[in-house]
Amino acid sequence: MFFPASFTWITILVYLFASISGLGGMAFHKPALRRLGCTLALLAFVCQTLVLIFGFHRLVGLTLGSYLQMLAWFFLLCGIAAWWRLRHDTIILLAAPLGLMLFLMSASSLDMAINLPASLSTSFYALHIGALLLGLALICLAFIAAIIFIFLQKRIKSKKNIARLAQDMPALTLLDKINAVCVLGAFPLYTIGILAGLFWARPVFGATISGDPKEIASLAVWILLAILFHNRLASGWKGRKPAILAIMIFLVSILSILIINFFMASHHGLHP
């Protein structure tokens, strides 16, 4: 029998070594360490995939820990896709330590089951949670690209010397492209996730929209995404403005995930 509560620690160790190797390679300009970090990040993704396939579904269902692990899995998946598509390893090397943080947060709550209504079937997982988590993972990557973009742009404009670490970062045009691609993917996914949630809300909670804090925060994220999505396509936004808005969207998303889900009274609160 496959037990994720114990195997997850193996995944955490792989994540840890991936993070140390990747960040060390970036800090000390060691290509071999960077390659090792990428390889270990792929291995961490494989280990986590095994946990998700054979693990918590056979124990107690959806748990606080598994919720965070799914977000980490989608996040690392997007990082791997960006690495493969853009041929630059910075995104996946930064995705590994953030994935590690999510995994560490999940480790103590793997057995804390969330009692979902019977009406929230497999379709709910696949469409509502899946679309939203993948959208959130893309938002996280857009946030990373935006932070690096603003940092590098500020260094260039101030004519300060760029440290060795910064020299290995992607070009500003590539960072802006990452931001754009993530937003173009996140907005339709987030829209699908919200629509699926509205579809199930009436039979589960008694109303399509109830003014729940999670609904308000999700709507705020969707509106900000819509603004960024529209201006990227219609107005040709590039550079600093979309980077700042991507950071704002990420911060509101964090408010929704960590504060509302865990510490506020909400239909969506992740309480055992």
Secondary structure, DSSP 4 states (H G I P E B T S, - for coil): ---HHHHHHHHHHHHHHHHHHHHHHHHHT-HHHHHHHHHHHHHHHHHHHHHHHHTGGGTTSSBHHHHHHHHHHHHHHHHHHHHHHH--SHHHHHHHHHHHHHHHHHHTTTT-B----TTS-HHIIIIIIHHHHHHHHHHHHHHHHHHHHHHHHHHHHTTPPPPHHHHTSPPHHHHHHHHHHHHHHHHHHHHHHHHHHHHHHHHHHSSS----HHHHHHHHHHHHHHHHHHHHHHS---THHHHHHHHHHHHHHHIIIIIIHHHS--TT----
